């Protein structure tokens, strides 16, 4: 069965690879220029799923994705990891000595800092997408001589790979979340993502995290994001192993019940 899946970026991006890994080779891409449009496409039914990069093992969290999660009423229903291997991609026949400007997504550029440090004559040029920068390079639509992207993008757009593996460290992975309009079935879930805000008083975060520590629950991620219009106040995003909807949740339901009494707001983003 073909599933329409929204991604931020173009065919050939690492989000494209993640969509294939999470939803299979028959996934039909719905490319979106921004995370806002990705989430809106799923909400409106233009796509059944969205695949969203949430964190990278070198560059850290993708803050735009966290903000979009908080702003939209979609459910996290799955996750996957993609090994990110960045390539220096050029028009066929271009040599390294001919390159002055290299385009790619800012996150990809941040993952290749050592490459740019060892090639001081090259200037990074931010673009909205890795694969899009390769496509635009081949179309002559970007003011750059090369792009950084995947070998898949090079193949799709008939470009040439000049260098492979230019990321700062070979252990370079991006974690992606799969979002949908409906929650995942309880029998498939082993992890829960949630978002909460707390009173701005001393010790509030310590007490909030303590509800998980007291039950020996495994927290695999915690992130904070500023709350618009409330300076120096934050929304907290947290991943915990377990599913509060079933008896095997390992105390997650009890922890969330206690957290609800401490938090100003608490929202389960999804169990998957």
N, C-alpha and C positions, 0 to 999 in steps of 0.2 A: 504494500500500500504506500503510495506516494504521500509524503508529509511536506507541507509548505512550511519552510523555516526562515524566519527573518534573521539577518545578520547585519552588523555594522560593518560596512565596507563592501568590497567587490568579490566576485569569483576569483579564487586563487589566494585569498587571504587565509590567515591562520584560523579565523572564525569559520571559513569554509571547511577547512580540514576538521575542525571541531564538530561542525554539523554532520559531516560524514561519519565521524567516529561515534557520535551520540545517537544518530537517527538513521544511519545506514546509507548505502550508496544511492538509493532512490530519492533521497531528500531533494526537494525542489527549492532552490534559493530564492529568497526575496531580499535583494540587497537594499540597504538603507544607509543614507549618508550620516545619520547620527543615532545615538542611543535613544533619544527621545522618539525619533521616528520608528525605530525598531520596536519599542514597547507599544507605541500607538498602533502599529501594524498588527501586533498580536491581539491587543484589546479590541480592535475593530473587526477582527476575523479575516484580515488579508493574509495572515499566516497562522498556522496552528501552534507553532512553537517559535521561540526566540532563543538564540544561542548568544550568550553574553560573556565576554572575558571579564573576570572579576579580580584576578591577581596573577602576578608573574613572579617566579622565584628569584629573579634578579632585580626587576624594577619595582616590585611591590604591588600594592593595591591599585586598582583602576577606579579612581574616585568618581568619575562620571557614571560608571556602572552602578556603584553603591547609591548615588543620589537618585538615579532612575528607578532603582528597586524601591527606594523609600517613597517616591512620588507616584508610583503606579500600583494598581491593585491586582497584580499578577502573582501567580504562585510559582515558587521554585519547585521543579519536578524532577530534576536530574542534574548531574554534573559529569564532566569529563576533563581529562588533562591532555594537552598536546605538547610534544617535544618541539621546541621552537629552534629551528636551525636557519639562521639568517644568511642570505646570499647577497653578494654585490652583483647587481644585474645591470646589463648595458645593452645598447643596440648592437647587433652583430657587427664585429669588426672593430669596435672601440677598444682601445688599450687603456691600461691604468694611467699612463702618462697624459692621456687626453682628458681625464676626468678632473673637474674642479668642484662641482656641486653635486651632492647626493641627496635625493629626496626619499622620505619615508614618514610613517607615523611617528610622532614624538616618543612613544613608548619603545618602538623598535630602535630609534636613534639612541635612546638612553641605554639600551641593552648592548650597544656597540661602541661605547665610549673609548675603550682601549684601541679599537681599530682606528678611530679618528685621531687619537693621541699619537699613534705611530705613523699616521699619514697627515701631518699638519697642513698640507696643501689642499686638503679636502674640506669643504664646508657643508655641514648638515643643513638640509632644507626641510622644515616640517611640512607634512602633507596629511590629508585626512585619513589615509588608509595605506597599508603596505602594498596590497595588490593594485589599488587604484594608482599608486605612484608608478608602478611598473606599466600599467595600461597607458597612463598619460605620457610616460617617457616614450613608449613606442609610437604614440600618436603625435608626438611633438607638442604636447599640451602642457608641459611643465618646464620651468626654467632650471633644468638640471641635466647633467650628463650621465647620471646613473641613478639607480634606486636600490633600496634594500627591501627584500621581500623573500618569499618562499620559492623553492624550485618549482612548485606547482604553478605559481604565478608566471614564472619565466616560460614554462611550457605552454600555458594557456595563451599567452600574448606574444609567442614567437620571439622572445628575447634570449639573450645569452648570459649564462652564469660565468662571471669573471673570477669570483672567489666564493668559496663555501665556508660555512662555519665561522663567520666573523663576529659572532656574539662574544661577550666578555668571558663567559664560562660555559663549558659544554652542558652543565646541569641547568639548562634553561628550559623551564616548563611554564606554560600558562594554564591556569585552571579556568574552566568555563562553566557557567550555570545554564541550565535549560529552563525557560519560563513558559507558562501556559495560562490559559484562563481558568482551568479547573485544577484542583490539587491532585497529586499522585495518590494511587491506592495505598492504603496502609501496609499491605503485605510486601510492598517493594521498598519500603523506606528504612534507612538505617542512620540518617543524619537529619538534624533540624536546623534551619536558619531562622533567626528572629531579629527584630529591631525593637529597641526600647529607649525611652528617655527617662531621666532621673531628676529629682529635686536638686537644686544647686546648693547642696549643704555638705559639710565635711563628712567623709566616710560613706557617702551614698554608693559610689561604685564598688568599694570594698564589700559592703553588705550585699549588693546585687550579685557580685561574683561568688560570694560565700554560699549562696543557695545551691550552686553547682558543686563547689568544693566539698560541702558537707555531705553530699551524696556520691562522692567519688566519680563525678561525671567528667568525661573527657571533652574539653573545649579545644576545638581544632583551629579556631580563628576568632579574633576580636578586632574590630575596627571602629573608629569614631569619626563622625563627620559633623561639621558645624551646622547648626539649625538656622536657616535664613530668618532674619528679623529678630533673632535673640542672641546678641553678641556674647561670645564666650560660653555658650551652652551647646551641648553636643547630643547627637543621636548615636547610639551604640548598636553595632551590628555584631552578631555572635553566632557561631556555628557550634553545635553540641551533638555528640554522638548519641543516637537514640531517637525514638519516635513517641511523642506523648499520646498518640491515638491508640496505642495497643499496650497490652500488659508487659510485653518485653521491652518497653521503653527505658528500663533501667532507672526509674525515678525522675525522668524528664518531666512528666506531667506534674508531679509534686513540686519540682523545682520551679516550673513556670507558674504554678498556682501561688507559691510564695513570692516569686518575683513580681507578680501582678500587684501584690500588696505594697511593694516598695517603689514601683515605677509610676511615673506620671502616665506614660502610655506604653503599651506592650502589644506588639503585632508579630504573629508567627508568619514568616514569609513563605515557609513551605517545609515539608518533610519529604525526603527523597532517598 
